[in-house]
Amino acid sequence: MYTSLFVPYAKLKSSSSLGNPASASCTLKMSPPRVVVRFGGSFSANCTSLSDQTDGMGWESPYGPVDLTQGVTSLLFTIDSVPEWELGPMCYVNSHDGDQCTEILPVTVYKMPDSVSLRQNSTTVKEGEQFAIQCDIVNVAPARNLSVLWHKGNKILNSETFNDSRPSPVSKSSVLTLTAHGDDDGAEIWCEAKLNLWPGEQGPTMMRSKSHSVTVLSEFSSPFSAIVISSWDQCWDFNCFGVCFRDV
C-alpha cells in the first residue's frame, strides 16, 4: 500500500466508516461500496459527492490516480490490471470553503488455489481405529476468507477456516480425523476449497480434490483370499482376520 498521500488542501474531513461525516456537507458515495477482484484483473469504481458545495474531486492511488478535476460531482477510478495484493484508492472532494472530504475504497484481491489434493497414509483401516486424511490447498489468497469443507458421500462432515491476515498467496492444510465404522467401508471422502468473498453462490466455482475410497476391515472381512484348512485348529494358526473354510 502507499505510505503517503498528497492532499491539495490543509484541512481534511473523512466520510469513511471510521466515524460520522465531519459535517453535513461532507458526504461521499462509492459505487460499488467495495471491490473484490482477481489478481491481474481489472475494476472500476465511481465516487460521487452528495454535497452542493463541491469544488473539485480526485483519486489518490499509486496505480491509476486521477488528478484533481474541477466542476464535477462524480469521478471514475479504473485499474486495468491489479498489480498488488493490497490496494487502498482514496477519493477526495474539495469544497468551496477549502475543506476536503476523503474516503478509501475497500479492495480485496483474491487468487484461487493452484491445486486442492488429499493425502492419506493408508486407505485401508480396521474397524474402530482412528485414521486421518489431509487436504492440501496450494497458493490461495486471501487465507482469512478461505473455508475447507470435508465431504463423505452427500454429507458435509466438517469445515475449517483460518486466522491468517496475510493478503498474498499462502498454502494451507486441513486434517480430518475419523473413527472407522463398518458403514464407512467404500465411502468416498473428499475436500473442497471455498473463498467466502461473495454472497450466496456468486463467485468462482469451488475447487475440490479427487475422492478417496476407504476400506474398513472388520472381524469378518479381509483384503486377503479365503484360507482353506484341513482342521479347525489350524484356523487359529493364521494371524489374520481372514475367513476359514474347512476342506471336507
VODRENTI-184561 format. One record per residue (C-alpha): residue number from 1; residue in one letter; x, y, z. Coordinates in steps of 0.2 Angstrom, whole numbers, plus 5000, padded with zeros to 4 digits. Example, Ala and Ser with C-alpha at 12.3 -4.5 7.8 and 13.67 -1.06 7.14 Angstrom:
2
pt i->1 | aa->A | X->5062 | Y->4978 | Z->5039
pt i->2 | aa->S | X->5068 | Y->4995 | Z->5036
END
This chain:
248
pt i->1 | aa->M | X->5000 | Y->5000 | Z->5000
pt i->2 | aa->Y | X->5005 | Y->5018 | Z->4998
pt i->3 | aa->T | X->5013 | Y->5026 | Z->5013
pt i->4 | aa->S | X->5009 | Y->5045 | Z->5009
pt i->5 | aa->L | X->4995 | Y->5054 | Z->5001
pt i->6 | aa->F | X->4996 | Y->5071 | Z->4993
pt i->7 | aa->V | X->4981 | Y->5082 | Z->4998
pt i->8 | aa->P | X->4979 | Y->5099 | Z->4990
pt i->9 | aa->Y | X->4971 | Y->5107 | Z->5005
pt i->10 | aa->A | X->4977 | Y->5108 | Z->5023
pt i->11 | aa->K | X->4961 | Y->5103 | Z->5031
pt i->12 | aa->L | X->4954 | Y->5085 | Z->5030
pt i->13 | aa->K | X->4937 | Y->5078 | Z->5034
pt i->14 | aa->S | X->4933 | Y->5060 | Z->5032
pt i->15 | aa->S | X->4917 | Y->5052 | Z->5027
pt i->16 | aa->S | X->4924 | Y->5034 | Z->5029
pt i->17 | aa->S | X->4917 | Y->5021 | Z->5040
pt i->18 | aa->L | X->4928 | Y->5026 | Z->5054
pt i->19 | aa->G | X->4915 | Y->5038 | Z->5060
pt i->20 | aa->N | X->4902 | Y->5050 | Z->5056
pt i->21 | aa->P | X->4904 | Y->5063 | Z->5042
pt i->22 | aa->A | X->4913 | Y->5079 | Z->5049
pt i->23 | aa->S | X->4899 | Y->5090 | Z->5043
pt i->24 | aa->A | X->4883 | Y->5089 | Z->5034
pt i->25 | aa->S | X->4891 | Y->5094 | Z->5018
pt i->26 | aa->C | X->4905 | Y->5080 | Z->5019
pt i->27 | aa->T | X->4896 | Y->5065 | Z->5011
pt i->28 | aa->L | X->4903 | Y->5053 | Z->4998
pt i->29 | aa->K | X->4896 | Y->5038 | Z->4990
pt i->30 | aa->M | X->4906 | Y->5024 | Z->4982
pt i->31 | aa->S | X->4899 | Y->5013 | Z->4968
pt i->32 | aa->P | X->4902 | Y->4999 | Z->4971
pt i->33 | aa->P | X->4904 | Y->5001 | Z->4990
pt i->34 | aa->R | X->4918 | Y->4988 | Z->4990
pt i->35 | aa->V | X->4928 | Y->4978 | Z->4976
pt i->36 | aa->V | X->4933 | Y->4960 | Z->4975
pt i->37 | aa->V | X->4945 | Y->4957 | Z->4961
pt i->38 | aa->R | X->4956 | Y->4944 | Z->4954
pt i->39 | aa->F | X->4975 | Y->4947 | Z->4955
pt i->40 | aa->G | X->4979 | Y->4954 | Z->4937
pt i->41 | aa->G | X->4961 | Y->4958 | Z->4934
pt i->42 | aa->S | X->4953 | Y->4975 | Z->4931
pt i->43 | aa->F | X->4939 | Y->4985 | Z->4940
pt i->44 | aa->S | X->4931 | Y->5002 | Z->4940
pt i->45 | aa->A | X->4923 | Y->5012 | Z->4954
pt i->46 | aa->N | X->4914 | Y->5028 | Z->4954
pt i->47 | aa->C | X->4915 | Y->5041 | Z->4968
pt i->48 | aa->T | X->4900 | Y->5054 | Z->4970
pt i->49 | aa->S | X->4899 | Y->5069 | Z->4981
pt i->50 | aa->L | X->4882 | Y->5072 | Z->4988
pt i->51 | aa->S | X->4887 | Y->5090 | Z->4993
pt i->52 | aa->D | X->4881 | Y->5106 | Z->4984
pt i->53 | aa->Q | X->4897 | Y->5114 | Z->4989
pt i->54 | aa->T | X->4909 | Y->5103 | Z->4979
pt i->55 | aa->D | X->4923 | Y->5112 | Z->4970
pt i->56 | aa->G | X->4933 | Y->5098 | Z->4963
pt i->57 | aa->M | X->4937 | Y->5079 | Z->4965
pt i->58 | aa->G | X->4951 | Y->5067 | Z->4963
pt i->59 | aa->W | X->4958 | Y->5049 | Z->4966
pt i->60 | aa->E | X->4974 | Y->5046 | Z->4976
pt i->61 | aa->S | X->4982 | Y->5029 | Z->4972
pt i->62 | aa->P | X->5000 | Y->5023 | Z->4966
pt i->63 | aa->Y | X->4990 | Y->5014 | Z->4952
pt i->64 | aa->G | X->4979 | Y->5024 | Z->4941
pt i->65 | aa->P | X->4977 | Y->5040 | Z->4951
pt i->66 | aa->V | X->4965 | Y->5053 | Z->4944
pt i->67 | aa->D | X->4971 | Y->5071 | Z->4945
pt i->68 | aa->L | X->4960 | Y->5085 | Z->4954
pt i->69 | aa->T | X->4946 | Y->5088 | Z->4942
pt i->70 | aa->Q | X->4936 | Y->5105 | Z->4944
pt i->71 | aa->G | X->4917 | Y->5107 | Z->4942
pt i->72 | aa->V | X->4912 | Y->5088 | Z->4944
pt i->73 | aa->T | X->4902 | Y->5079 | Z->4957
pt i->74 | aa->S | X->4906 | Y->5061 | Z->4951
pt i->75 | aa->L | X->4923 | Y->5054 | Z->4946
pt i->76 | aa->L | X->4928 | Y->5036 | Z->4939
pt i->77 | aa->F | X->4943 | Y->5027 | Z->4945
pt i->78 | aa->T | X->4949 | Y->5012 | Z->4934
pt i->79 | aa->I | X->4963 | Y->4999 | Z->4936
pt i->80 | aa->D | X->4966 | Y->4989 | Z->4920
pt i->81 | aa->S | X->4977 | Y->4975 | Z->4929
pt i->82 | aa->V | X->4978 | Y->4974 | Z->4948
pt i->83 | aa->P | X->4997 | Y->4973 | Z->4952
pt i->84 | aa->E | X->4997 | Y->4972 | Z->4971
pt i->85 | aa->W | X->4989 | Y->4961 | Z->4984
pt i->86 | aa->E | X->4984 | Y->4977 | Z->4994
pt i->87 | aa->L | X->4976 | Y->4992 | Z->4987
pt i->88 | aa->G | X->4968 | Y->5007 | Z->4995
pt i->89 | aa->P | X->4962 | Y->5020 | Z->4982
pt i->90 | aa->M | X->4956 | Y->5036 | Z->4990
pt i->91 | aa->C | X->4943 | Y->5048 | Z->4983
pt i->92 | aa->Y | X->4944 | Y->5066 | Z->4989
pt i->93 | aa->V | X->4932 | Y->5080 | Z->4987
pt i->94 | aa->N | X->4937 | Y->5099 | Z->4989
pt i->95 | aa->S | X->4923 | Y->5111 | Z->4994
pt i->96 | aa->H | X->4922 | Y->5129 | Z->4991
pt i->97 | aa->D | X->4926 | Y->5134 | Z->5009
pt i->98 | aa->G | X->4943 | Y->5125 | Z->5007
pt i->99 | aa->D | X->4938 | Y->5109 | Z->5017
pt i->100 | aa->Q | X->4942 | Y->5092 | Z->5010
pt i->101 | aa->C | X->4932 | Y->5075 | Z->5012
pt i->102 | aa->T | X->4941 | Y->5058 | Z->5009
pt i->103 | aa->E | X->4935 | Y->5040 | Z->5008
pt i->104 | aa->I | X->4945 | Y->5025 | Z->5005
pt i->105 | aa->L | X->4938 | Y->5011 | Z->4993
pt i->106 | aa->P | X->4939 | Y->4994 | Z->5001
pt i->107 | aa->V | X->4948 | Y->4982 | Z->4989
pt i->108 | aa->T | X->4950 | Y->4963 | Z->4991
pt i->109 | aa->V | X->4962 | Y->4955 | Z->4979
pt i->110 | aa->Y | X->4960 | Y->4936 | Z->4978
pt i->111 | aa->K | X->4968 | Y->4921 | Z->4969
pt i->112 | aa->M | X->4960 | Y->4904 | Z->4968
pt i->113 | aa->P | X->4971 | Y->4889 | Z->4973
pt i->114 | aa->D | X->4984 | Y->4881 | Z->4961
pt i->115 | aa->S | X->4978 | Y->4864 | Z->4967
pt i->116 | aa->V | X->4967 | Y->4855 | Z->4980
pt i->117 | aa->S | X->4973 | Y->4837 | Z->4985
pt i->118 | aa->L | X->4971 | Y->4824 | Z->4998
pt i->119 | aa->R | X->4985 | Y->4815 | Z->5007
pt i->120 | aa->Q | X->4982 | Y->4799 | Z->5017
pt i->121 | aa->N | X->4995 | Y->4786 | Z->5023
pt i->122 | aa->S | X->4983 | Y->4771 | Z->5020
pt i->123 | aa->T | X->4966 | Y->4769 | Z->5013
pt i->124 | aa->T | X->4963 | Y->4753 | Z->5022
pt i->125 | aa->V | X->4959 | Y->4753 | Z->5041
pt i->126 | aa->K | X->4952 | Y->4742 | Z->5054
pt i->127 | aa->E | X->4935 | Y->4745 | Z->5062
pt i->128 | aa->G | X->4936 | Y->4755 | Z->5077
pt i->129 | aa->E | X->4953 | Y->4763 | Z->5073
pt i->130 | aa->Q | X->4956 | Y->4781 | Z->5070
pt i->131 | aa->F | X->4963 | Y->4787 | Z->5054
pt i->132 | aa->A | X->4967 | Y->4805 | Z->5047
pt i->133 | aa->I | X->4966 | Y->4812 | Z->5030
pt i->134 | aa->Q | X->4975 | Y->4829 | Z->5025
pt i->135 | aa->C | X->4968 | Y->4841 | Z->5012
pt i->136 | aa->D | X->4982 | Y->4852 | Z->5005
pt i->137 | aa->I | X->4977 | Y->4869 | Z->4997
pt i->138 | aa->V | X->4991 | Y->4877 | Z->4987
pt i->139 | aa->N | X->4994 | Y->4896 | Z->4984
pt i->140 | aa->V | X->4977 | Y->4904 | Z->4988
pt i->141 | aa->A | X->4973 | Y->4922 | Z->4994
pt i->142 | aa->P | X->4967 | Y->4929 | Z->5005
pt i->143 | aa->A | X->4968 | Y->4915 | Z->5018
pt i->144 | aa->R | X->4957 | Y->4924 | Z->5030
pt i->145 | aa->N | X->4942 | Y->4921 | Z->5018
pt i->146 | aa->L | X->4946 | Y->4903 | Z->5015
pt i->147 | aa->S | X->4935 | Y->4888 | Z->5020
pt i->148 | aa->V | X->4939 | Y->4870 | Z->5018
pt i->149 | aa->L | X->4924 | Y->4858 | Z->5018
pt i->150 | aa->W | X->4925 | Y->4840 | Z->5021
pt i->151 | aa->H | X->4913 | Y->4828 | Z->5012
pt i->152 | aa->K | X->4908 | Y->4810 | Z->5014
pt i->153 | aa->G | X->4896 | Y->4804 | Z->5001
pt i->154 | aa->N | X->4882 | Y->4818 | Z->5001
pt i->155 | aa->K | X->4886 | Y->4824 | Z->5019
pt i->156 | aa->I | X->4897 | Y->4838 | Z->5025
pt i->157 | aa->L | X->4907 | Y->4831 | Z->5039
pt i->158 | aa->N | X->4917 | Y->4847 | Z->5044
pt i->159 | aa->S | X->4923 | Y->4864 | Z->5039
pt i->160 | aa->E | X->4938 | Y->4874 | Z->5044
pt i->161 | aa->T | X->4943 | Y->4892 | Z->5042
pt i->162 | aa->F | X->4960 | Y->4900 | Z->5045
pt i->163 | aa->N | X->4966 | Y->4915 | Z->5056
pt i->164 | aa->D | X->4979 | Y->4922 | Z->5044
pt i->165 | aa->S | X->4979 | Y->4940 | Z->5039
pt i->166 | aa->R | X->4992 | Y->4939 | Z->5025
pt i->167 | aa->P | X->4985 | Y->4946 | Z->5009
pt i->168 | aa->S | X->4997 | Y->4937 | Z->4997
pt i->169 | aa->P | X->4995 | Y->4919 | Z->4992
pt i->170 | aa->V | X->4999 | Y->4905 | Z->5005
pt i->171 | aa->S | X->4997 | Y->4886 | Z->5006
pt i->172 | aa->K | X->4986 | Y->4879 | Z->5019
pt i->173 | aa->S | X->4982 | Y->4861 | Z->5026
pt i->174 | aa->S | X->4967 | Y->4854 | Z->5035
pt i->175 | aa->V | X->4967 | Y->4837 | Z->5044
pt i->176 | aa->L | X->4951 | Y->4827 | Z->5046
pt i->177 | aa->T | X->4952 | Y->4813 | Z->5059
pt i->178 | aa->L | X->4939 | Y->4799 | Z->5059
pt i->179 | aa->T | X->4935 | Y->4783 | Z->5068
pt i->180 | aa->A | X->4932 | Y->4769 | Z->5056
pt i->181 | aa->H | X->4915 | Y->4761 | Z->5056
pt i->182 | aa->G | X->4908 | Y->4746 | Z->5046
pt i->183 | aa->D | X->4897 | Y->4758 | Z->5036
pt i->184 | aa->D | X->4912 | Y->4768 | Z->5031
pt i->185 | aa->D | X->4918 | Y->4754 | Z->5020
pt i->186 | aa->G | X->4918 | Y->4760 | Z->5002
pt i->187 | aa->A | X->4914 | Y->4778 | Z->5007
pt i->188 | aa->E | X->4920 | Y->4792 | Z->4996
pt i->189 | aa->I | X->4929 | Y->4806 | Z->5005
pt i->190 | aa->W | X->4935 | Y->4822 | Z->4998
pt i->191 | aa->C | X->4938 | Y->4841 | Z->5002
pt i->192 | aa->E | X->4933 | Y->4857 | Z->4994
pt i->193 | aa->A | X->4941 | Y->4875 | Z->4995
pt i->194 | aa->K | X->4930 | Y->4890 | Z->4995
pt i->195 | aa->L | X->4934 | Y->4908 | Z->4996
pt i->196 | aa->N | X->4920 | Y->4917 | Z->5006
pt i->197 | aa->L | X->4920 | Y->4934 | Z->4997
pt i->198 | aa->W | X->4904 | Y->4934 | Z->4988
pt i->199 | aa->P | X->4885 | Y->4932 | Z->4994
pt i->200 | aa->G | X->4876 | Y->4916 | Z->4990
pt i->201 | aa->E | X->4883 | Y->4906 | Z->4976
pt i->202 | aa->Q | X->4891 | Y->4920 | Z->4967
pt i->203 | aa->G | X->4910 | Y->4920 | Z->4963
pt i->204 | aa->P | X->4921 | Y->4906 | Z->4955
pt i->205 | aa->T | X->4917 | Y->4888 | Z->4957
pt i->206 | aa->M | X->4924 | Y->4879 | Z->4972
pt i->207 | aa->M | X->4939 | Y->4869 | Z->4969
pt i->208 | aa->R | X->4938 | Y->4851 | Z->4975
pt i->209 | aa->S | X->4950 | Y->4836 | Z->4977
pt i->210 | aa->K | X->4949 | Y->4819 | Z->4970
pt i->211 | aa->S | X->4939 | Y->4807 | Z->4980
pt i->212 | aa->H | X->4947 | Y->4794 | Z->4991
pt i->213 | aa->S | X->4938 | Y->4777 | Z->4995
pt i->214 | aa->V | X->4940 | Y->4770 | Z->5012
pt i->215 | aa->T | X->4941 | Y->4751 | Z->5015
pt i->216 | aa->V | X->4936 | Y->4746 | Z->5033
pt i->217 | aa->L | X->4942 | Y->4729 | Z->5039
pt i->218 | aa->S | X->4930 | Y->4720 | Z->5052
pt i->219 | aa->E | X->4932 | Y->4704 | Z->5061
pt i->220 | aa->F | X->4923 | Y->4695 | Z->5046
pt i->221 | aa->S | X->4932 | Y->4704 | Z->5032
pt i->222 | aa->S | X->4950 | Y->4704 | Z->5025
pt i->223 | aa->P | X->4959 | Y->4710 | Z->5010
pt i->224 | aa->F | X->4966 | Y->4693 | Z->5008
pt i->225 | aa->S | X->4959 | Y->4677 | Z->5000
pt i->226 | aa->A | X->4950 | Y->4664 | Z->5010
pt i->227 | aa->I | X->4961 | Y->4651 | Z->5018
pt i->228 | aa->V | X->4957 | Y->4633 | Z->5015
pt i->229 | aa->I | X->4962 | Y->4622 | Z->5030
pt i->230 | aa->S | X->4961 | Y->4603 | Z->5035
pt i->231 | aa->S | X->4956 | Y->4606 | Z->5053
pt i->232 | aa->W | X->4948 | Y->4619 | Z->5063
pt i->233 | aa->D | X->4963 | Y->4620 | Z->5075
pt i->234 | aa->Q | X->4973 | Y->4625 | Z->5060
pt i->235 | aa->C | X->4962 | Y->4641 | Z->5058
pt i->236 | aa->W | X->4969 | Y->4649 | Z->5074
pt i->237 | aa->D | X->4987 | Y->4647 | Z->5067
pt i->238 | aa->F | X->4984 | Y->4661 | Z->5055
pt i->239 | aa->N | X->4987 | Y->4679 | Z->5062
pt i->240 | aa->C | X->4974 | Y->4687 | Z->5051
pt i->241 | aa->F | X->4955 | Y->4692 | Z->5050
pt i->242 | aa->G | X->4953 | Y->4680 | Z->5036
pt i->243 | aa->V | X->4938 | Y->4668 | Z->5034
pt i->244 | aa->C | X->4942 | Y->4650 | Z->5036
pt i->245 | aa->F | X->4934 | Y->4636 | Z->5026
pt i->246 | aa->R | X->4937 | Y->4618 | Z->5031
pt i->247 | aa->D | X->4942 | Y->4606 | Z->5017
pt i->248 | aa->V | X->4930 | Y->4592 | Z->5019
END
